[in-house]
């Protein structure tokens, strides 16, 4: 009995002690100011050092702590856009715990800050008709499992109507997920805005999960052709000819785009690769000593583009790939722009592509 009373007293004491602990202060982070400067905040009384890293900075910057344990730093005005950032708390990189806008990625942990422009940017949420994002699952016979993908249907979409829509199959980068194109790339808002301006055709955009490990990565090409495309064409009112299909992707997804589109030109008339990573066995197998029928391929491809930034770490290999395709007499259109291997550039690549496909 004494033991029971003792345990009750200990439990009550622990409960009261926990309740007595002061709550962390409510903080706002990030705080974007009218002049486009940004204040970042993080609470910790135990951390010895906190720094901020972001794609709007050339190098990490130190944050300072006040007496309440709130670390903060204000960075000078930055160019309006969407930027990934993170904190390093002592030796650990973390996303901003005060920000629910998280970069969808399987490897690193970053948050997103949206710096609006004085005029709406191409990815801005505008007062226009909006499409719908649906989370879907399909059975992959290639991989022997059920897999996720996202489907954007345009404003006014009627699944039972007479309109048949073209489809863009849009692939994320390495270690990203099927959500990255919407959560970071804002593909749905870019499409909404361009369709509203009549700069892009109403289309369906399919954003699959491109990572298939532990299966061999080339299996994603088979998965796309044998499973994803048939699933979409059995589930939505779409055009089922090559002129109604486009494939595009960024980084690893850009390399997958080349592997998928150029080995299946009878299925995809539009192939748009963004800063492609091509140092893969699949790419080497497909395009080393490649001797395509250029005349036939040129008739099948209505559009073939490769985009890259001049500060992109893949700039040189991408230029070499562009030269290789040109030597093969393929009608590759190159878009060389300022900037690095970033989603800021990637959104611009997509905005350009949406205005060129299905025209």
C-alpha positions as CSV (number, residue, x, y, z in Angstrom):
1,X,0.0,0.0,0.0
2,X,2.8,2.4,0.9
3,X,4.5,1.6,-2.4
4,X,1.3,2.4,-4.3
5,X,0.9,5.7,-2.5
6,X,4.6,6.5,-3.2
7,X,4.1,5.8,-6.9
8,X,1.0,8.1,-7.0
9,X,2.9,10.9,-5.3
10,X,5.8,10.6,-7.7
11,X,3.5,10.5,-10.7
12,X,1.6,13.6,-9.5
13,X,4.8,15.4,-8.8
14,X,6.1,14.6,-12.3
15,X,2.8,15.8,-13.8
16,X,2.9,19.1,-11.9
17,X,6.5,19.6,-12.8
18,X,5.8,19.0,-16.5
19,X,2.9,21.5,-16.3
20,X,5.1,24.0,-14.6
21,X,7.7,24.0,-17.5
22,X,7.3,27.3,-19.5
23,X,6.1,26.9,-23.0
24,X,8.4,28.0,-25.8
25,X,7.5,31.5,-27.0
26,X,5.3,31.7,-30.0
27,X,7.4,32.8,-33.0
28,X,6.8,33.6,-36.6
29,X,9.2,32.2,-39.1
30,X,9.8,33.0,-41.9
31,X,8.6,36.6,-41.9
32,X,8.7,38.2,-45.3
33,X,8.8,42.0,-45.1
34,X,7.4,44.5,-47.7
35,X,10.9,45.2,-49.0
36,X,11.5,41.5,-49.7
37,X,13.9,41.1,-46.8
38,X,13.2,38.0,-44.6
39,X,13.5,37.3,-40.9
40,X,14.0,33.7,-39.7
41,X,13.6,32.6,-36.2
42,X,14.3,29.4,-34.2
43,X,13.8,28.6,-30.5
44,X,16.4,26.7,-28.5
45,X,18.0,27.5,-25.1
46,X,20.4,24.6,-25.4
47,X,21.9,25.1,-28.9
48,X,25.4,26.4,-29.0
49,X,25.3,27.6,-32.6
50,X,22.5,28.0,-35.2
51,X,23.0,29.0,-38.9
52,X,20.7,29.6,-41.8
53,X,21.3,28.2,-45.3
54,X,19.2,29.0,-48.3
55,X,19.3,29.2,-52.1
56,X,19.0,33.0,-51.7
57,X,22.4,33.0,-49.9
58,X,25.9,32.5,-51.2
59,X,27.0,31.0,-47.8
60,X,25.4,30.1,-44.5
61,X,24.8,33.0,-42.1
62,X,24.9,32.8,-38.3
63,X,21.8,33.5,-36.2
64,X,21.9,35.3,-32.9
65,X,20.1,34.3,-29.7
66,X,18.2,36.6,-27.4
67,X,17.6,36.2,-23.7
68,X,14.4,34.2,-24.3
69,X,16.3,31.6,-26.4
70,X,15.0,32.8,-29.8
71,X,17.6,32.7,-32.5
72,X,17.1,35.1,-35.4
73,X,18.6,36.7,-38.5
74,X,17.2,39.1,-41.1
75,X,18.6,38.7,-44.6
76,X,18.6,41.6,-47.1
77,X,16.0,41.8,-49.8
78,X,15.9,38.8,-52.2
79,X,14.5,38.4,-55.6
80,X,10.8,37.3,-55.5
81,X,10.5,33.6,-55.9
82,X,10.1,30.4,-53.9
83,X,13.3,29.3,-52.1
84,X,14.3,26.2,-50.1
85,X,16.1,26.9,-46.8
86,X,17.2,25.1,-43.6
87,X,18.7,25.6,-40.2
88,X,21.9,23.9,-38.9
89,X,21.6,23.5,-35.1
90,X,25.1,22.7,-33.9
91,X,25.8,19.8,-36.3
92,X,22.3,18.8,-37.4
93,X,20.4,20.2,-40.4
94,X,16.7,20.6,-39.8
95,X,13.7,22.2,-41.4
96,X,12.1,25.3,-39.8
97,X,9.8,23.9,-37.1
98,X,7.7,27.0,-37.2
99,X,7.0,26.6,-41.0
100,X,4.5,24.0,-42.3
101,X,5.7,24.6,-45.9
102,X,8.1,21.7,-46.3
103,X,10.2,20.7,-49.3
104,X,9.0,17.2,-50.3
105,X,12.2,15.2,-50.4
106,X,13.5,11.8,-49.1
107,X,17.1,12.8,-48.3
108,X,17.4,16.4,-47.0
109,X,15.1,18.3,-44.7
110,X,14.3,21.9,-45.9
111,X,11.5,24.4,-45.6
112,X,10.2,26.8,-48.3
113,X,9.8,30.5,-48.2
114,X,7.7,32.2,-50.7
115,X,8.7,35.8,-51.5
116,X,5.9,37.4,-53.6
117,X,6.6,39.9,-56.3
118,X,5.1,43.3,-56.8
119,X,3.4,41.6,-59.7
120,X,2.1,38.0,-59.7
121,X,4.8,35.6,-60.7
122,X,4.1,32.7,-63.1
123,X,3.6,30.3,-60.1
124,X,1.5,32.7,-57.9
125,X,-1.9,31.8,-56.7
126,X,-4.1,34.1,-58.8
127,X,-7.8,34.8,-59.1
128,X,-8.3,32.4,-62.1
129,X,-10.2,29.1,-62.6
130,X,-8.3,26.3,-60.9
131,X,-7.8,22.7,-61.7
132,X,-7.7,19.9,-59.3
133,X,-5.0,17.7,-57.8
134,X,-5.9,14.1,-57.1
135,X,-3.9,11.5,-55.2
136,X,-4.2,8.2,-57.1
137,X,-2.7,4.7,-56.8
138,X,-2.0,2.3,-59.6
139,X,-1.0,-1.3,-59.8
140,X,2.5,-1.7,-61.3
141,X,2.9,-5.1,-62.9
142,X,6.5,-4.1,-63.7
143,X,7.4,-3.6,-60.1
144,X,4.9,-5.9,-58.5
145,X,3.4,-3.3,-56.2
146,X,0.9,-0.5,-55.8
147,X,2.4,2.9,-56.4
148,X,1.3,6.5,-55.9
149,X,1.0,9.4,-58.4
150,X,-0.6,12.8,-58.6
151,X,-3.0,13.9,-61.4
152,X,-3.7,17.5,-62.2
153,X,-7.0,17.9,-64.2
154,X,-7.6,21.4,-65.7
155,X,-10.3,23.9,-64.9
156,X,-13.7,22.7,-66.3
157,X,-12.6,19.1,-66.5
158,X,-15.5,16.7,-66.9
159,X,-14.6,13.0,-66.6
160,X,-17.8,12.1,-68.5
161,X,-17.6,14.9,-71.1
162,X,-16.7,14.6,-74.8
163,X,-13.4,16.4,-74.5
164,X,-10.3,14.2,-74.7
165,X,-7.3,15.8,-73.1
166,X,-3.5,15.6,-73.9
167,X,-1.3,14.4,-71.1
168,X,2.0,15.6,-69.8
169,X,3.9,13.0,-67.7
170,X,6.1,15.1,-65.4
171,X,8.9,13.5,-63.4
172,X,10.6,14.8,-60.3
173,X,14.3,14.9,-59.5
174,X,16.4,12.4,-57.6
175,X,15.3,11.9,-53.9
176,X,12.2,14.1,-54.5
177,X,8.8,12.6,-54.4
178,X,5.6,12.7,-56.4
179,X,4.6,15.8,-54.4
180,X,7.6,17.9,-55.2
181,X,6.2,19.2,-58.5
182,X,3.2,20.7,-56.7
183,X,4.6,21.6,-53.3
184,X,7.8,23.1,-54.6
185,X,7.4,23.5,-58.4
186,X,3.8,24.7,-58.2
187,X,3.1,22.9,-61.5
188,X,-0.7,23.1,-60.9
189,X,-0.7,26.9,-60.4
190,X,1.6,27.5,-63.3
191,X,-0.8,25.4,-65.5
192,X,-3.8,27.3,-64.1
193,X,-2.3,30.7,-64.9
194,X,-1.1,29.8,-68.4
195,X,-4.4,28.1,-69.3
196,X,-6.3,31.2,-68.1
197,X,-4.1,33.4,-70.3
198,X,-4.7,31.0,-73.2
199,X,-1.0,30.5,-73.4
200,X,-1.3,26.8,-72.7
201,X,-3.7,24.1,-73.8
202,X,-6.0,22.6,-71.1
203,X,-4.2,19.3,-70.3
204,X,-3.8,16.6,-67.7
205,X,-0.5,16.5,-65.9
206,X,0.6,13.2,-64.3
207,X,3.3,13.3,-61.6
208,X,4.4,9.8,-60.8
209,X,6.8,8.6,-58.1
210,X,10.0,8.1,-60.1
211,X,12.2,6.3,-57.5
212,X,11.9,2.5,-57.9
213,X,14.7,1.3,-55.6
214,X,15.5,-1.4,-54.7
215,X,14.5,-2.4,-58.2
216,X,16.9,-1.4,-61.0
217,X,16.3,2.3,-62.0
218,X,15.7,1.4,-65.7
219,X,12.6,-0.4,-64.5
220,X,10.9,3.1,-64.2
221,X,11.0,3.4,-68.0
222,X,9.1,0.1,-68.2
223,X,6.8,1.2,-65.4
224,X,5.9,4.4,-67.3
225,X,5.2,2.7,-70.6
226,X,3.6,-0.5,-69.4
227,X,1.8,0.6,-66.3
228,X,1.4,4.4,-65.8
229,X,0.3,5.3,-69.3
230,X,-2.2,2.5,-69.5
231,X,-3.6,3.4,-66.0
232,X,-4.2,7.0,-67.0
233,X,-5.7,6.1,-70.4
234,X,-8.1,3.7,-68.7
235,X,-9.1,6.2,-66.0
236,X,-9.3,9.6,-67.8
237,X,-10.7,10.9,-71.1
238,X,-7.4,11.4,-72.9
239,X,-5.9,11.4,-76.3
240,X,-4.2,8.0,-76.9
241,X,-1.9,8.9,-79.8
242,X,1.7,10.1,-79.5
243,X,0.6,13.7,-80.4
244,X,-1.4,13.7,-77.2
245,X,1.5,12.6,-74.9
246,X,4.4,14.6,-73.6
247,X,7.1,13.6,-71.1
248,X,9.3,16.0,-69.1
249,X,11.4,15.9,-66.0
250,X,14.1,17.6,-63.9
251,X,17.6,16.4,-63.0
252,X,17.4,12.6,-62.5
253,X,13.9,12.9,-63.9
254,X,15.3,14.8,-66.9
255,X,17.6,11.9,-67.6
256,X,14.6,9.5,-67.3
257,X,12.7,11.8,-69.7
258,X,15.4,11.2,-72.4
259,X,15.5,7.5,-71.7
260,X,11.7,7.2,-71.9
261,X,10.9,9.7,-74.7
262,X,13.7,9.0,-77.2
263,X,13.4,5.2,-76.9
264,X,9.6,5.4,-77.4
265,X,9.1,8.2,-79.9
266,X,6.0,6.3,-81.2
267,X,4.4,7.0,-77.8
268,X,5.6,10.5,-76.9
269,X,5.7,13.3,-79.5
270,X,7.0,15.9,-77.0
271,X,10.2,15.3,-75.0
272,X,11.4,18.1,-72.7
273,X,14.3,17.5,-70.4
274,X,15.3,19.9,-67.6
275,X,19.0,19.9,-66.5
276,X,19.2,16.2,-67.0
277,X,21.4,13.9,-65.0
278,X,22.6,11.3,-67.4
279,X,25.5,9.6,-65.7
280,X,23.5,6.4,-65.5
281,X,23.9,2.9,-66.9
282,X,20.5,3.2,-68.6
283,X,21.6,6.4,-70.5
284,X,24.9,4.9,-71.5
285,X,23.2,1.8,-72.8
286,X,20.7,3.7,-74.8
287,X,22.9,6.4,-76.3
288,X,26.5,5.2,-76.5
289,X,27.2,4.4,-80.1
290,X,23.5,5.3,-80.8
291,X,22.6,5.4,-84.5
292,X,19.0,6.6,-84.8
293,X,17.0,7.0,-88.0
294,X,17.1,10.8,-87.7
295,X,14.6,11.3,-90.6
296,X,12.0,9.0,-88.9
297,X,12.7,10.4,-85.4
298,X,12.3,14.0,-86.6
299,X,8.9,13.1,-88.0
300,X,7.8,11.5,-84.8
301,X,9.0,14.2,-82.5
302,X,7.0,17.4,-82.6
303,X,9.2,19.0,-79.9
304,X,12.5,18.0,-78.3
305,X,14.0,20.5,-75.8
306,X,16.8,20.5,-73.2
307,X,17.1,23.3,-70.6
308,X,19.9,24.1,-68.2
309,X,21.3,27.0,-66.2
310,X,24.8,28.4,-66.8
311,X,25.6,28.0,-63.0
312,X,24.2,24.4,-62.9
313,X,26.7,21.8,-61.8
314,X,25.5,19.8,-64.8
315,X,26.0,22.6,-67.3
316,X,29.0,21.0,-69.0
317,X,27.6,17.4,-69.3
318,X,24.3,18.8,-70.5
319,X,26.0,20.9,-73.2
320,X,27.9,17.7,-74.3
321,X,24.6,15.9,-74.5
322,X,23.0,18.7,-76.6
323,X,26.0,18.5,-78.9
324,X,25.7,14.7,-79.2
325,X,22.0,14.9,-80.1
326,X,22.7,17.7,-82.7
327,X,25.4,15.5,-84.2
328,X,22.8,12.8,-84.6
329,X,20.8,15.4,-86.6
330,X,18.0,15.6,-84.1
331,X,16.0,18.8,-83.8
332,X,16.9,19.5,-80.2
333,X,16.0,23.0,-79.0
334,X,18.2,24.2,-76.2
335,X,17.3,26.7,-73.5
336,X,20.4,28.1,-71.8
337,X,19.5,30.5,-69.0
338,X,21.2,32.0,-65.9
339,X,21.0,30.2,-62.6
340,X,21.8,26.9,-61.0
341,X,20.4,23.4,-60.4
342,X,17.4,24.8,-58.6
343,X,13.6,24.6,-58.5
344,X,13.5,28.3,-59.2
345,X,14.9,27.6,-62.7
346,X,12.8,24.4,-63.0
347,X,9.6,26.3,-62.7
348,X,10.7,28.5,-65.6
349,X,11.5,25.5,-67.7
350,X,8.1,24.1,-67.0
351,X,6.4,27.4,-67.8
352,X,8.2,27.5,-71.1
353,X,7.3,23.9,-71.9
354,X,3.6,24.3,-71.2
355,X,3.4,27.0,-73.8
356,X,5.0,24.8,-76.5
357,X,3.5,21.4,-76.1
358,X,0.2,20.3,-77.7
359,X,0.1,23.4,-79.9
